[in-house]
Amino acid sequence: MFAMLRLMAIGFVVLTVIYIVLSLWSRSVRRGKLAQWWEEEGKPGDLDSYIDRGLEEYDSSLRRKLILGVYIIPFTLMCVVIYLTNFA
């Protein structure tokens, strides 16, 4: 039981690091696309306010929520493997 708790704690820390890196990377990619779209649209208004509005939309988007799969998928797979190992 202690080994499983230790595995879950280490796994949670590793998944948290992966989540943070993936979230920051995705946000920077979105910021780059917004800057590119701003130039393609003929530079309407201030770049910083355009990017801020775009990132606010991104924060409530489905893509942002899908990144939480970093926690859900490995945990589900681990539960399935433990169940199959012990009870199948």
C-alpha positions as CSV (number, residue, x, y, z in Angstrom):
1,M,0.0,0.0,0.0
2,F,2.8,2.4,0.9
3,A,4.5,1.6,-2.5
4,M,1.3,2.5,-4.4
5,L,1.0,5.8,-2.5
6,R,4.6,6.6,-3.2
7,L,4.1,5.8,-6.9
8,M,1.0,8.0,-7.0
9,A,2.8,10.9,-5.3
10,I,5.8,10.7,-7.7
11,G,3.4,10.3,-10.7
12,F,1.4,13.4,-9.6
13,V,4.6,15.5,-9.4
14,V,5.8,14.3,-12.8
15,L,2.4,14.9,-14.4
16,T,2.2,18.3,-12.8
17,V,5.5,19.3,-14.3
18,I,4.4,17.9,-17.7
19,Y,1.1,19.8,-17.4
20,I,2.8,23.1,-16.6
21,V,5.3,22.8,-19.5
22,L,2.5,21.8,-21.9
23,S,0.3,24.6,-20.8
24,L,3.0,27.2,-21.1
25,W,4.1,25.9,-24.5
26,S,0.5,25.9,-25.8
27,R,-0.1,29.4,-24.6
28,S,3.1,30.6,-26.3
29,V,2.1,29.0,-29.6
30,R,-1.3,30.7,-29.3
31,R,0.4,34.0,-28.6
32,G,2.6,33.6,-31.7
33,K,-0.5,32.8,-33.9
34,L,-2.3,35.8,-32.5
35,A,0.6,38.1,-33.4
36,Q,0.7,36.6,-36.9
37,W,-3.1,37.0,-37.3
38,W,-2.8,40.6,-36.1
39,E,-0.3,41.4,-38.9
40,E,-2.4,39.5,-41.5
41,E,-5.5,41.5,-40.6
42,G,-3.7,44.8,-41.2
43,K,-2.6,45.6,-37.7
44,P,-6.0,46.7,-36.2
45,G,-5.4,48.5,-33.0
46,D,-2.8,47.8,-30.4
47,L,-0.9,44.4,-30.6
48,D,-0.9,43.9,-26.8
49,S,-4.6,44.4,-26.4
50,Y,-5.3,42.2,-29.4
51,I,-3.2,39.4,-27.9
52,D,-4.7,39.9,-24.4
53,R,-8.3,39.5,-25.9
54,G,-7.2,36.5,-27.8
55,L,-5.6,34.8,-24.8
56,E,-8.8,35.5,-22.7
57,E,-10.8,33.6,-25.4
58,Y,-8.1,30.8,-25.3
59,D,-8.4,30.5,-21.5
60,S,-12.1,29.5,-21.9
61,S,-11.6,27.3,-24.9
62,L,-11.9,23.5,-25.1
63,R,-8.2,23.2,-26.1
64,R,-7.2,24.5,-22.7
65,K,-9.4,22.1,-20.9
66,L,-8.1,19.1,-23.0
67,I,-4.6,19.6,-21.6
68,L,-6.1,18.3,-18.3
69,G,-6.0,14.9,-20.0
70,V,-2.4,14.8,-18.9
71,Y,-3.8,13.9,-15.5
72,I,-6.8,11.8,-16.5
73,I,-5.4,9.4,-19.1
74,P,-2.3,8.1,-17.2
75,F,-4.4,7.8,-14.0
76,T,-7.0,5.8,-15.8
77,L,-4.5,3.6,-17.5
78,M,-2.8,2.9,-14.1
79,C,-6.1,2.0,-12.5
80,V,-6.9,-0.4,-15.4
81,V,-3.5,-2.1,-15.2
82,I,-3.7,-2.5,-11.4
83,Y,-7.2,-3.9,-11.7
84,L,-6.3,-6.3,-14.5
85,T,-3.2,-7.4,-12.6
86,N,-5.0,-8.2,-9.4
87,F,-8.4,-9.3,-10.5
88,A,-8.3,-10.7,-14.0
